[in-house]
């Protein structure tokens, strides 16, 4: 590593992360990076706790621990087609609608150079993808988080990309999400308005930030209530990074499994937030007809609902919810 290109970031561990493994802590505060990437940083000596020269991935962080992370310079990412199965909801010459699975990043980035949705669609579509977003994001006109499942529009040419992007810009694309949140939401429906931008201290996170953020509006309604959880539907009026996760956490009802904006200890051992992009609807770029697609609720999500409907609550040590 060349010293002048290294970015050094300092963090003080909060009470929320008490007794979390160091590699899991890094993955929580750097939500765009994989745990494997965080483990590699630790093993290569790029992370120290309380100025210690050598740290282990298994170290359990304590409140007030001082964690210093040396992030290496970004390297050019080469994107290769990969024969990864796709759950295709619809396809024609202009658009491809896919149901993205859990634990899949949409496009390559540092720590996720392969196994992404882009790698899969490059193999499936070959050269038939829009190029507006560059070499590492061909066809990508919008995104959902790594551990959010559900429907995504892929654009096969630049005309379609611009046409869909304009609908996203004016908020005419219908986007309905389903999620399970912590706690009992009292109002049957409501609207959360709060500009979303970078967290003023923890820059890897998003937050309600009226000074530096962009306007964000989330409409919600309660589908079912349980003892300590609520099954919700969300309609996005805007599409900011982590919008539903930030907005629900802001009213005291973070999504189950969200260790970034909710309970960092993840008591139900979920693989990320319980959130699913259920329905997407838009005007087709060529036919100009309105089209709408729904992505089936994933199995882990249905298992959670089944348990909640039968008992009203979840075990904190389940055999497997994710």
ABEGO torsion letter per residue (X at the ends): XBAAABBBBBBBBBAAABGBBAAAAAAAABAABBAAAAAAAAAAGABBBGGBABBBAABBBBBGBBBBBBBBBBBBBBBBBBBBBBBBABBBAABBBBBBBBGBBABBBBGBABGBAAAAAAAAAEABBBAAAEAAABGBABBBBAABBEBBBBBABAAAAAAAAAAAAAGABBBBBBBBBBEBBABABBBBBBBBBBBAABAABBBBBAAABBBBBBBBBBABBBAABBBBBBBBABBBBGAAAAAAAAAGBBBBGBAAABBAAGAAGBBEBBBBBABBBBBBAAAGBBBBBBBBBBAAAAAAAAAAAAAGBBBABBABAX
